[in-house]
Amino acid sequence: MIRLLFTSTFLIAPFFLLAQNWTDKDYQKYTVQQFFQLKAIYQPIDFENIDRPLLNAAIFYVTNEMRQKRRLPLFKHDPRVEKVAQDHADDMVNYDFYSHYSKVPGKKMLTDRLKIEGLDPYCYAENISSSNGLQYEYGRKVNPPGPSGTFTYVSRSKREEIIPHTYISFARAVLILWMNSRTHKNNIISTCYQYLGSAAAYYGDDTFYDMPNFISVQYFNSEQK
């Protein structure tokens, strides 16, 4: 199930970057074009060993790609903003809710969550979504997963395996959802915000054979007051 809510010096980059190596400092090293040359982002997501920093970075860079195509200023990365996004994504999974309003005491409003990290921006916004970690064609019938955990479509003609997203294909799928929603898109292309933090949290959909899913969160921030 898909769910959305809105509110000059050149250095050779290590394009062989392997999983589990992404850090906050890498946001300063890679342009949008350089990020898309990283081999690690084209590997299938291993749901038992997810490189969460790399997945968050993929969502961030695909978002900036959308802005670059429109000749808009690119978002800057702020680890504090990303932490707010990651904490809210994790809370939604851990406390079983899906909303801009948190169930966690002291975190109900977005402004509450921002203040925890010492953030008090002039303007701010949030995008959230819940979407599949597999390259699943929504609406098609699925067999219960086998002993290996592999999902397949119900098909008489052949065995059709549903493959996992790669880091970059998942990020692109989430951005397509948001860009196809006017309110989400407005946040992504707004010139009111200068900073972006993106994050995702994994969960198994217990209404659909525990199929891999992610809740994704974006926080958009302006300069501080």
N, C-alpha and C positions, 0 to 999 in steps of 0.2 A: 504494500500500500504506500502511495506517495501522499505526504501531508505537508502543507505549507502554512506558515503564519508570517505576517509582516510587521508589522509596524514599519673625460678627455684623455686620461692615461688608460691604456688597455692592458689588462692582465689576463693571462691564459687561465681559464677556469678549469678545475678538475672535473671534467664531464664524465669521468668514470665513477663518480660518487656512489658509494654503496649504501644499502639500507642501514638504518640505525646511526647514521653519521650527521644528520641535519641538526644544526644548532641555530640559535637566534642570530648569531653573527653572520650566518650565511645569507640572511636577507640583504645584507650590505654588499655581498660579493657578487650576486647574480642578478643580471637584468632578466626581463621576461624571456627574451630570446635564448639567453644562456640557460635558464632554468629548463626550458623545453628540450635542451640537448642532453640533460642528465639521464643516464641509462636507468637509474634506480626508479624513476617515476613510471617506467613502462613495464615494470614487473607486476605480476598479479598480486593482489593483496592476500597475504597469509593471515587468515582471521585468528589464528592462534599466536601470531607474532606480528602484530600491526606496528609499523613505524609511524606512530601518531604525529611526531613533529613533521615528518615528510608529507603526510596526508594533509595536515593543516597548511603546510606551505603550498601544496598543489592547489588547494582552494583559493589561497591568497593570490597566487600568480595567475590563475585563470581569471580571477576577478579583475586584476590589473590588465590582463589582455583585453577584456571587454572595454575597459576605459581607454586603453591605447588605441583601439580601433576607432574610437570616437574622438580621438585627439584631446582627451581630458587629462588633467594632471593625475599621475599615478599615486595610489595610496602608499603611505609609509607604514612600515611595520612597527608596532609598539608591543613589546612582550607583556606589558601590563594589560593591554586591551585583549591580547590573545588569551591570557590567563582567565579573564572574566568570561570570555567565550567558552573556554574549555571547562571551567567550573560549572557553568550553566548547562552545558551539554551533558557532563557527567551527572549532575544532579537530576536532570530529567530522566536519565537511564536508571540511576540508583534509587530514586524515589517514585518512579513510575508515574510521570506526568508529562504533558506536552503542552507548553504554554509559555507566554512571555512573563507570566506571573508565577514566581517560584513558590513551592511548598515549604522551602527551607526557611526557618526563622531568621529574620534579619536580611533576607535576600529577596523579598517578595517583588519589589520593583527593580527595574533596570538601574535606576539611580542608586538604589541601595547596593547593588552589586558593583557598580562603578566606584562608589565611595570606599568600599572595602580595599580597593587597590589604590586609593588616593587620587582618583580621577574625578574632575568636576568640569566637564567640557561645556562650551557654549551650546553645542547641539550634538545630538547622538541619535542612533537608531539601531535596530536589531532585525536581522533576518534569521528565521529558523526553518528547518525542513527535516522530514524523516523520509529516507529513501533507501532503496535496496543496495546491498553491497555486491550483488551478482548482476550480471548483464541480462536481467530478466525482462522478458516482454510482458508487460502488465496485461492481465486478463487471461493469459494462457494457463491451462490446467497443468499441475505439477504432480509428479509422483513423490511419495515420501522418500526422503534421502536414504541411500543404501548405507551399509556398514562403514564405508569410507567417508560418509558425509556428503557425497556428490548428489547434486540435484539434477533431475532430468524432467523434460516435458512429457506429458501424456501424449504419445504418438504411436499410431499403428504401423507407420511406414519405416521408422528408424529410431534409434536411440539418440536423442538430442540432449546433450549435456549443457547445463546452464553454467557458464564459466564465470569466475570472479572478475570483478572490475580490476583494472590496474589503478595505480594511484592517480594517474592523470585522467583516465577515462571516467573514474568516479567523480573527480572534481568537475569535469566538463558536464557530466550528467546533472549534477546539483546546480551548476550555473545555468543550464538550460531551463531547469524548473523555475529558478528565481527570475531569469530574464523574460520568461513567458508570463510572469505575473506583474502587473503594472506597478503595484506598491513595492514589491521587492526590487524590481528594476530601477525604480526611482531612487531607492537608497544606493544602489550600486553606481548609478551615473550622476548622483548629486555632487555639486561642487561645494556643498556646505561642510563636508567632512574631509579631513586630511589623513586620518589614521584608520587602519583596519586590523582587526584581529579575527582570525578564522579558526574553527576547531570542529572536531567530529568525535562522537562517542559511539562505540559499537554496542549493539544488542541483538539478541535473537528474537525474531517475531514469533511469540508463542501462539499466535492465531494462524500461523502459516508454516508449520513444521520447524519452527525455530530458524527460519531462513535468515541469513546474515543481513543486518540492516545497520544504518548509522543515523543518529540525529546530528545534524550539522547546524552550527551557529556562526553568525557573523555579527561583530560589533563595529559600528562606524562611529568615530569620534572626531570632533573638531579640536582646535587648540583649547587649552585650559582657560578658565575664567581668570 
